Every structure is written in structure tokens, then in C-alpha cells.
Amino acid sequence: MLVDFHSHTNASDGTLTPHELAASMQARGVSVFSITDHDSIEAYGVLRGSFSGTRIVPGVEINTSYRGNDVHILGYRFDLSDTRLRRTLDEHRAARHTRAQRMVEQLRAAGLPITFDMVAAEAAEGAALGRPHVAKALVRNKMVGDVETVFRDWLGWGKPGHVPQDHVSPQEAIDLIHEAGGVAVLAHPGRLKDETIIDELGPALDAIEVFYPKHSSVQVAYYRAKAAHYGLAMTAGSDFHDARWNKDGVGMDVDRADIATFLELVA
């Protein structure tokens, strides 16, 4: 079964418009998907048209920093008009703007002549600014060779341009999603440096993103066991941002039985 519960548009750090992304999902034959922009649900305000054979589940990815880790919480099937959720996301996007400015300041102090205008030029108007915009600005302006090098040598934890996202905690993000009537999911656990965070958050979560392009078969088996231990549903997502980075494109092919519980949660 082709699904994709993790994808991004140019409302955050993806390159496709919401309509282009939805059309790509439809063309690929994805039966159900979510746009999960970072700290933004603006894509759902501009998405227009019918995508026959493809169901769209409202989603969002809330970025947090916790105990030296980037911990991302995905939310689904929440009330898009929930006042507190929208206010918090607006505040978080404003904090992202300030964070990007701090990254620029720190990178300049480290010797890279980047400017905030260069970063802003990489984002659509009103988009939630993030590290990918900084990375693309550095590459476009020939200060660093490629995006992967930027993240490894300049923007990762402990690197010159790293600035944590501490506007909300992962626990607060989970509560926010639940209060809006939604389903809370731990994104890409394989990217955690400290996997004891899974155990800490497990009792509060509804699901875990077990099926992810960069998870090895060993990791999939481990996260499957964690899901069973905490009674969590399992999800699947490509984390699609850009065809240049996501060589396999949109969609994840998984057994329906593996995500049946999650499909029921977001029905």
C-alpha cells in the first residue's frame, strides 16, 4: 500500500507548492498522505482542487530541541481552526525567524560571509524558516560545496551555526496536538542521538514513525518492538522536501496490516 504521512511544501522548507506536492502524490498512486510542514499548516489554506483516489489527512511537524537532540513531533487529524494550535505555530514561526538570524550571526562570526537576505531569498513568502534555507543559501553563494556538508560541518549540534529550537518542548508539542483533537507521532526516531527519549515520550504518544527511508531493517525491527511495547500505532513517511534530495520521490510502500491501526486513528 502506497502512503506518505510525512512530506513538505514551500510553506516550510520544501520546494513544491501544496498543489504540486498533492499532484505528485496522486501521480505516484499514493492512496493517503499528509502535508506536514514544519510549524505550519498554511498549506491547507491554499490547497485547492480534487485529487481523485488520494485522501489527504491534515498534518504538521513541530520541531523541538530536547536533551541535545532534535525531536520532531508529527500531528494529524487535528482541528485546523484550533485557536491555541494556530497561535503557537505562529509564535514558533516567529521564533524560527529569530533563530535563522542567530544562525547567520554565528556563521559570520565563524568566517562565512552569509547574510540574512541570502537566507530569506531561499524561502517562499511567509514560509517557516529553517536550517535547509540557510544550507541552500550557503551552497548557492558558493561558501560550502553541498547541503550535506553544511549540515554535517556547520549546522549540526555542536557546530558553529547550530541554534536549538527551544520554543516548545516535545511534551508540550504532544499536549498541543492532543488538545486540538489530534494524533501525536514521534518522527524519524532513527535521527535521535539519545534513543531513551523514545521511552520517555512513549506513554504520551499515539504512534511512532517506524517506516522511514533512512531507517535500516534493524532499526525498523527495533522501532516496531517499541511500538508494540508502548501500544503505539506505526506510521510511514518519505519526509519529501525536494526531488534533488529525495531520490525515491514521494510515497512509502508498506503492508496495510502494519499501518492499519494508524489508518483507524486518522479515519
Backbone hydrogen bonds, N-H to C=O, Kabsch-Sander energy under -0.5 kcal/mol:
donor,donor_aa,acceptor,acceptor_aa,energy
3,V,1,M,-0.6
3,V,252,M,-2.3
4,D,32,V,-1.7
5,F,236,A,-2.6
8,H,240,F,-2.3
10,N,16,L,-2.4
12,S,9,T,-1.8
14,G,9,T,-2.7
15,T,241,H,-2.2
16,L,241,H,-0.5
21,L,17,T,-2.6
22,A,18,P,-2.5
23,A,19,H,-2.4
24,S,20,E,-2.0
25,M,21,L,-2.3
26,Q,22,A,-2.3
27,A,23,A,-2.6
28,R,24,S,-1.9
29,G,25,M,-0.9
29,G,26,Q,-0.8
30,V,25,M,-2.6
31,S,2,L,-2.7
32,V,2,L,-0.7
33,F,55,R,-2.5
34,S,4,D,-2.2
36,T,7,S,-3.1
36,T,34,S,-0.7
39,D,61,E,-3.1
40,S,37,D,-1.1
44,Y,41,I,-1.1
45,G,42,E,-1.3
46,V,42,E,-0.7
46,V,43,A,-0.9
47,L,43,A,-1.4
52,S,50,S,-0.6
54,T,51,F,-2.1
55,R,31,S,-2.8
57,V,33,F,-2.7
57,V,55,R,-0.5
59,G,35,I,-0.7
60,V,75,G,-1.6
61,E,37,D,-2.3
62,I,73,I,-3.2
63,N,61,E,-0.6
64,T,71,V,-1.4
65,S,165,Q,-1.6
65,S,168,V,-0.5
66,Y,69,N,-2.7
69,N,66,Y,-1.1
71,V,64,T,-2.3
71,V,69,N,-0.8
72,H,70,D,-0.6
73,I,62,I,-2.6
74,L,72,H,-0.5
74,L,185,V,-3.0
75,G,60,V,-2.6
76,Y,183,V,-1.6
77,R,58,P,-1.9
79,D,180,A,-2.5
80,L,78,F,-0.7
82,D,79,D,-2.0
86,R,82,D,-2.4
87,R,83,T,-2.5
88,T,84,R,-2.6
89,L,85,L,-2.5
90,D,86,R,-2.3
91,E,87,R,-2.4
92,H,88,T,-2.6
93,R,89,L,-2.4
94,A,90,D,-1.9
95,A,91,E,-2.3
96,R,92,H,-1.9
97,H,93,R,-1.7
98,T,94,A,-1.8
99,R,95,A,-2.6
100,A,96,R,-2.7
101,Q,97,H,-1.8
102,R,98,T,-2.0
103,M,99,R,-2.3
104,V,100,A,-2.3
105,E,101,Q,-2.3
106,Q,102,R,-2.6
107,L,103,M,-2.8
108,R,104,V,-2.5
109,A,105,E,-2.1
110,A,106,Q,-1.2
111,G,108,R,-1.5
112,L,107,L,-2.5
114,I,112,L,-1.5
119,V,115,T,-1.3
120,A,116,F,-2.9
121,A,117,D,-1.8
122,E,119,V,-1.6
123,A,120,A,-1.5
124,A,10,N,-0.5
127,A,124,A,-2.2
128,A,11,A,-2.0
129,L,127,A,-0.8
133,H,130,G,-0.9
134,V,130,G,-1.3
135,A,131,R,-3.1
136,K,132,P,-2.7
137,A,133,H,-1.9
138,L,134,V,-2.2
139,V,135,A,-2.1
140,R,136,K,-3.2
141,N,137,A,-2.0
142,K,139,V,-1.9
143,M,138,L,-2.9
144,V,138,L,-1.2
150,V,146,D,-1.8
151,F,147,V,-2.3
152,R,148,E,-2.2
153,D,149,T,-3.0
154,W,150,V,-2.4
155,L,150,V,-1.9
156,G,151,F,-1.0
159,K,156,G,-2.3
161,G,154,W,-2.9
162,H,159,K,-1.7
166,D,164,P,-0.9
173,A,169,S,-2.3
174,I,170,P,-2.3
175,D,171,Q,-2.2
176,L,172,E,-2.5
177,I,173,A,-2.1
178,H,174,I,-2.4
179,E,175,D,-2.7
180,A,176,L,-1.1
181,G,178,H,-2.0
182,G,177,I,-2.8
183,V,76,Y,-2.3
185,V,74,L,-2.9
186,L,207,A,-1.7
187,A,72,H,-2.5
187,A,185,V,-0.6
191,R,188,H,-2.2
192,L,189,P,-1.8
195,E,193,K,-0.6
197,I,194,D,-1.5
198,I,195,E,-1.2
199,D,195,E,-0.7
200,E,196,T,-1.8
201,L,197,I,-2.6
202,G,198,I,-2.3
204,A,201,L,-1.9
205,L,201,L,-1.2
205,L,202,G,-0.8
206,D,184,A,-2.6
207,A,184,A,-1.4
208,I,233,A,-2.0
209,E,186,L,-2.6
210,V,208,I,-1.6
210,V,235,T,-0.7
211,F,235,T,-2.2
212,Y,210,V,-0.8
215,H,212,Y,-2.2
220,V,216,S,-2.7
221,A,217,S,-2.0
222,Y,218,V,-2.0
223,Y,219,Q,-3.0
224,R,220,V,-2.2
225,A,221,A,-1.7
226,K,222,Y,-1.9
227,A,223,Y,-2.4
228,A,224,R,-2.0
229,H,225,A,-2.4
230,Y,226,K,-2.2
231,G,227,A,-0.6
231,G,228,A,-0.5
232,L,227,A,-3.0
233,A,206,D,-2.5
235,T,208,I,-2.0
237,G,211,F,-2.2
239,D,6,H,-2.1
240,F,6,H,-1.2
245,W,242,D,-1.3
246,N,242,D,-3.3
247,K,245,W,-1.2
249,G,246,N,-2.0
252,M,3,V,-3.0
254,V,1,M,-2.5
254,V,252,M,-0.8
258,D,255,D,-1.1
259,I,255,D,-0.9
259,I,256,R,-0.8
260,A,256,R,-0.7
263,L,259,I,-2.6
264,E,260,A,-1.8
265,L,261,T,-1.7
266,V,262,F,-1.8
267,A,264,E,-0.8
